[in-house]
Amino acid sequence: MFMARIVDEGVLLGDIAVVGRIGIYMVLTSLVSLVVSISNVYTSSYASIGFSTDLRKEIFSKIQEFSFTEIDRFSPASLITRLTNDITKLQQVILMGLRLMLRSPLMLVVSLFFVLRINKDLGWILAFSIPALAIGLYVILRKAFPYFMIVQQKLDNLNEVVRENLINIRVVKFFVREDFESKKFRAKSADLRDVVTRASNIVITAFPLLQLVMNFSILAVLWLGGVRVIDSLLQMGELISVVNYLAQILFALMMLSMIVMTIARASASSERILEVLTTESSLKDTPEALQHDCRVEQGSVEFRQVSFRYADGEMDALKNITFRINPGETVAVVGATGSAKTTLVQLIPRLYDVTQGEIIIDGHAIKDYQLDILHEGVGVVLQKNVLFSGTVAENLRWGKENATMQEMEEATRVADAHDFIMNLEAGYETMLERGGSNLSGGQRQRLCIARALLRKPKVLILDDSTSAVDTDTELRIRTNLNRMLHDTTVFIITQRLNTMQSADRALILDDGEIVALGSPAELLETSEMYREFITHNN
């Protein structure tokens, strides 16, 4: 409108004062726009980043509640993608929405208002072109949306390859499989590229369509408006103003189309994020557990006709398992690879829920224990030793958050770890790299044992946790454990003969079933598989 007045009242009439006065209005309007735009940029940036930060915290907290079943279902690589890439997509929507969602419609509506105010006949041109654009954008996005979900899934697959390679990089290099891994990565990367290309090819057609329709609209306005200027039905400045408003409308529509496409892309990410947020953990404190304050005080463990099948499994991993272990007994769990030894001991602290049957600790079903109380009473040293970045002391305090130095030293002496810790550069304050990679396998195992001992559990599970130490060290650890944990029930998954023979009882598994249970002396007389195991290991 300012431009129309400058042309019609100033330039065409030769009134420079009008040009100057209206020019000042234009400068002041631009300065106000600048201040508002800066405020908008700051607010939108702060809000979008804050939104993504809060959402990321919420999802991470939700993941901490998941059981192994949910972790297996989503896969770590997919969860990482949802925590990073998917949330970034939503952050972009918030950012663009706060910057453009109000500005673009206002530009569109106000520009249409002034075009109609100047000349209603010219406004009819937009009444046809804008609906045509809206229909075209709808068809394009409807066709592109399925590809957006596939893109995120392909990104999951790519992240899985990267994660697996980086975790196992030492194995890759040892077997000289760099070329194989590179080919696998390139294949997954090519899959992602192809899907992104197909989605992009559909989406980018929106902008040429937009420009085509608006350029035809401008041509129609120039032709129809030119006729009216010649017939003195429209002033030259008003025609220039209408053309400028058409450019504003074109810009507003382009911004709106960008927002809509960003929302369409982010909607796939939002569905994936909501899938995590709405997933309830299969392991929860039952109403009975919340009403009781049961604690593991003795350590007796009983399985009653327990069967278990993994979520995606076609067959039961454990079948009709029944046995009872008395408090303070040491039980060696023995079996061939794949016999479900680890699966069996993971059911005791309720890392998975049984498919059928019941597990009893101290006369109470494990579902009657609150999970945090149950985990306090059951110590676990996993087959894969997991340490975290931080000091030795910080890693040990995972077992007991407020453990004193005296308690830590007692636990590490039992685990035969105190001496090597004191030989480290800073002793218990030595920084460990990610996963404890600056320690040997045996040292990591001994630290993990000490960490579990800090809890002084009534039930201790050692999942082949001395496999990386020599026989003499293992003997010292077992002797120390027997002295410190004389009233603790211990399950030891082992392949070592001397460990099995020193246990009170041995439980032999084969294909998810118990084939023998008894003292080493009893099994020597009654179990053929036990005798074969002794013969093989001798």
N, C-alpha and C positions, 0 to 999 in steps of 0.2 A: 504493500500500500504506500509506503514511503517512496518507493521507486516510481510508482504511478504519479504521485503528486509532484515529484521532482521533474519528471518529464513533462507532464501536462501543465503544471502551474509555474514551473521555473524555466526549463529549457525552451519549450515551445513559445512561451510568452516573454522570454528574455529577462526574467526576474531573478537576478542572482541572489537576492536576499532570501527568497524562498528556498533556493538550493542550499544556502548556508544553514538556515534555520532547521530545515528537515534533516540535513546532514548531521547536525549536532544531535538531534533525536536518535538518529541511527547509531551514532557512536555511543551514546549513553545506553541504548538498548543492548548493544554488543557488550559493554562493560558489565551490565547486570547479568547478561547471559554467561559471561566468563566466570563471575563469582559463583553463580548457581552451579555451573558445570564443575568447577573445582570442588565444591561441597559435595556434589553428587558422586564424583570419582572417589573421594575419600570415604564417604559413607558406604558406597557399594563395595569397595575393596575391603573395608573393615568387616562389613556384614557377611560377605561371601566367604572370606577366610575364616571368620569366627564360626560360621555355619559348618564348614567342612571340618574344622577342628573338633567341634562338639560331636558331629556325626561320627567322625573317626574314633573318638573316645568311646562313644556308645557302642559301636560295632565291636571294638576291641574288647570291651567289657563283656559283651554278649558272647564272644568267642571263648572267653575264659570260663564261661559257664557250661560250654559244650562238653559232652562226654566224648570218648573215643569214637563212638558211633557217628556223631555229627561231624567230627573232624574227618573221618574216613569218607563220609558222604560228600562233603564239599571239596575236599582235598586242600592241602596247604597253599598250593599255587593259586587256586581260584580265590581263596580267602585273601591272599595278598593282593590280587588284582582288584578285588572289591574294596579293599582298604585304601588303595592308591588310585588307580585309573578311573574306577567307577565313581568314586567320590569327587575326583577332579572334574568329571563331566558335570556333576550336579553343581559344583562350585561355579563353573562357567555359566550355567543357567542362572544362578542367583546373581552373578555379576552382571551379565547382559540384561537380565530382567530389571534390576534396579537402575541400570543406566539407560535402557532403551524402552522398556515395557510401557512406561508412562509417556516418555518423550515422543516415541513414534506415533502412537494413536493420536496424541494431541496435535502433532504436526499434521497428520492426515485429516483430522476432523476440522481443525482451524483453517487449513488450506482450502478444504472443500467449502467451508462456510464463506470465505472471501471470494472464491471463484463464483459461487452462486450469487453472492451479493453484487459482484461486478456485472455478471451476465448469466441468467439462468439457462439460456440456450446452450452456452458453452458447458455448463455443468452437466447437461444430459449426456455429453460424450463420456464423462467419468462414470456416470450411472450405469453405463454398459461395460466399460473396460475393467472397473474394479471387481465386480462379481465374476467376470471371466477369469481374472487373475486368481481369485480366491479358489475357484473350482479347479484350475490347473494345478495350484500348489497342493490342494488336498489330494488329488490323484497321484501326484509325484511322491508325496510323503507316505501315502498309504502303501505304495509299491516299495518304497525304500525301507520302511520300518523293520520288516523281518530280517533284513541284512544287518541292522544295527545290533540285534541280539546275537547273531552269528559272529559278528566282529568281536564282541566281548568274549565269546566262547573260544574263538581262535586265539585270542590274546591269553586266555587261561592256559591253553595248550602250549603256547610258546613259552610262557613263564614257567610251566612245569618242566620243560626241557632245560631251560637255563638253571633253574633251581637244582634239578637232579645233577646236572653237570658240575656245578660249582661245589655242591656238597661232596661229590665223589671225584673231585678233580685229581686227587692222588692216585686213585684206581685207574682213571682214564690215562694218566701219564705212564703209570707202571706198565699197562698193557699196550701202550702206544696206540690208543684209539682216538687220537685227536681228529683225524680225518673222518672217521665214522661219526663222531659227535658233531662235527661241523656240517656234514651232509644232513644229519637229522635236524639240526637247527635251521639250515637253509630251507629244508622241505617245509617245516612248520612256519617259517617266516614267509615263504612263498604263498602258503595257504592263506595267511593273514593278509598279505598284499592283494591277492586276487579278490578276496571278499570285500576289502576296503575299496578296491578299484570299482567293483560292481556297484557298491553302494554310492560311491562318489559320482559315478557316471549317471546315475539316476538323479541324484540331488542337484548336480550342477546345471541340469537342464532348466532349473527354476529361474536362474538369472537371465539367460537369453530370452526365455519366455516373457519375463517381466519387462525387459528392455524393449522387446518387440512390441508388446501391447502398448506400453507408454509412449514409444516413439510414434506409433500410429495415432495415438491420442493427441500428441503434440502437433503432428501434421494436420489432423482434423481441426484442432483449435486454430492453428495458423491460417488454414484455408477459410474456415467459417468466420473467424475473427477478422481476418483481412477483408473479407467481403463487407462486414459490418463497419469497419473503419472507413472503407471507401464510401459506404452509404451514410457516413456520419452518425451511425448508430452506436459506435463504440470509439472511445478515445485511444490514441496510440499508446499512451502510458498505461492505460488499463489492459491493453493487449499484452504489453511487455510484462505487466504484473501477473497476468494469468499464466503466461509461459513460465515465469519464475515459480509461481505456485505449483505448476505441474512438475517442475524439477523437484520441489520440496516433497510433493506427493510421491514421486518416483523414489526419492531417497528414503522417505518414511516406509514405503512398501518394501524396499530392499532390506531395511533394518528389521522390519517385522518378519519378513521371510527368513532372515538369518536367525531370529529368535525362535521361530517356529521349528526350523530344522534342528537347532541346537536342543530344543526341548524334546523333539522326536528322538534324537540320538541319545539324550540323557534319560529318556523314559525307559529305555532298555536297561540302563545302568540302575535306575531307581528300582526296577523290578528285582534285579539281582540283590540290591542292598536290602530291600524289604524282605526278600526270601530269608536272609540271615537274621534280620531283626525279629521276624515273626516265628522263627523256628524255636520251639521249646526243647530244652535239653531232655533227653530220654532218662537222664539220671537226676532225680530231684529228691529232696527230703519228703518222705511220705507224711501224711497227716499223723500216722502213728508215731513216726520218728520225732515229729515236732512236739508231741505230747509227752515223750519220755526223755530222760537224760541218761540213756544207756552209755556206758563206757567199757572199753576193752580192759578188763582188769586181770584176767587169768590167762587167756590165750588159747583156749580149746577151740578147735575148728572142725566142723562137721559138714559134709556134703550129703544131701539127701536126694538121690535120683536126679542129679543135675545134668541137663543137656543144654548145649549152647550152639547157636548158629549165628555167624556174622550177617550183617544186614543184607549184603548182596550174595551171600553164600547159597549154594544149591543143596548142600548137605550139612549135617551137624558136625561141628568141629569137635565137640565133646558129646559122648553118648552115655546116658544113664550112669553118671559117676556117683558112687556112694562110698564114703569112708569117714572115719573119725580119728582126729589127732588130739592127744591129751596135752594139757598145758606143760610147757617146758621140753617137749620132745623135739628132736631134730630129724627132719624127714628129707631124704634125698629123692628128688623127682627125676626119674631117668626114662629115656626113650630115644628112639631114632629121630632124626630131623623130620619135622612135620607131624610129630605125634601129638601136638597140641599141649606141650608142657607149659609154654609161656601163657597160652590162653587160659589154662587152668588156674595158675597163680594170679593172673590179672582179675579173675572173678572175685578173689578174696577181699580186696579193698574196694570192690564194686566199681572198677573202672569200666566194666560192662555189666549189664543186667543179664541174668540167666534167662534162657528161653523157656526152660522148664525146670521144675524142682526148686530146691531151697538150700541156701548156705547159712549155717548157724555158727555164730561165734559167742562163746560164753553163755549158751542157752538162749540167745536172742537171734532172730533172723537179721541178716545184715541190713535189710530194708528198714528195720526198727531203729537203726543208728542214724543220727544226723551225720551227713557226709564228712563234715570237717572233724567231728569227734572220731569217726571211724578211721579217717586217715591219720589222725594223731596216734592212734593205737596200733596201726599197721605200717611198718616201715618197709619200703621197697627200694631195692637197688636194681635198676633195669639192666637188661643185657647190653644196651647201647649206653655208654657212659656219657652223661650230659652235664657239662659245666658251662658257666656263663662268664661273660666279660666282667672283670672285677678282681678283687683281691682273693687270696686263698680263704681268708677269714670270712669275707662276704659270701663266698660259695658255701662254706660250712654252715653259716647261719641260715641257709635255706632250710636246714633241718630243724633249727630252733632259733627263732629270730633274736631273742635276747640272751643267747648263750654266752657265758663268760669265757675268758681265755682258759681258765682251769678246765672247764667242761670240754672245750675244743681240744685241748691237749690230751685229755683222758680218752676222748673218742679216737683221735688220730693215733695214739699209742696202740690202742686195741686193733686198729686197721693197719698197723705197721707203716704209718705215713709220717709220723712226727719227725723222724730222723731226716728224711729227704726234704721235708718242708724247711727244717732249720738250716739245711745246706743251700737253700735258695737264696738269692741275693738279698731279699728283704724279709725272709721268713714268712710269717703268716700274712704280712702285708704285701707280698709279691703279687704283682698284677698278672692275671691270666689273660691270654688272648682269647679270641672267640672260640668257644668249644674246648678251651684248655689245650689248644694246639701246641703250646710251648712246653707241654709235659708229655711224658711217655704214656703208652696205653696202660701199663701197670700202675703208674702213679695216678692217673685219672680214676682208675677203678678203686684204688685205696681211698682216695678223697671222697668218692661217692659212697663207699661203705661207711666212712667216718661221718659223713653228713646224715645218713640214715640212723646211725647209732646215737646221735645227739638227741633224738626224740625219745630214746630209751623205750622202744615199742614193746608191746607184749607179743606181737606177731611180726617176725622179720622174714622178708622174702628176698632171696639172693638169686637172681636170674643169671646163672653162669657168670657171676660177677668177679670171679678170680681167674678167669681164663687167660688173662694177659700177664699173670705173675708166675714166677717159677714155683716148683713144688715146695721148696723150703719156706718161701714167703707165705704160701698158702697154708702150710702147716702151722706157722706162727700165728697167722690170722685166725685160724680155726681154734687153736688153743686159747687165744685171747678172748674169742667170742664165747667159748664154753665157760670161761671164768667170769666174764662180765654179764653174760646173758643166760645164766644157769636156769632161770625161771621163765625164759622167753621161748616161745614156739618158733622154730626156724624151718623154713622151706628152702632147700637149696637145689636149684636146677644145675646138674653137673654131668660131665662126661668122664670125670676122673675117678678111677677105681678107689683110690685111697679115701677120697671124700665120701664116696658112697658107703664104703665099709665102716667108716667111723660114725655114720649116722645111727640113730636109734632104730629107724625104720627106713625102708626104701619103697617108693611107689613107682611101679613100672607101667608106663603108658605105651600103647600101640594103636595107632590110627584112632586116637580120641577115646579109647576105652582102657580101663584098668585091667591089666592081665595078671598083676601080682602086687601084693602089699604085705610087708612083714619085715622082721629083723633080717640083717644080712645072713645070719646063721640059718634062719628058717628058709629064706629064699634059696640058699645054696642047696637045700634038700628038695624043695618043692617046685622051683621055677626053672624051666628049661631056658627061657630067655635070659634070666639072670646069669645062669652058668655060661651061656654063650657070650654074654657081655664080659664076664670075667676072663674067659678064654681069649677073647678078641683083644682086650686091653692088656693082657699079660704078654 
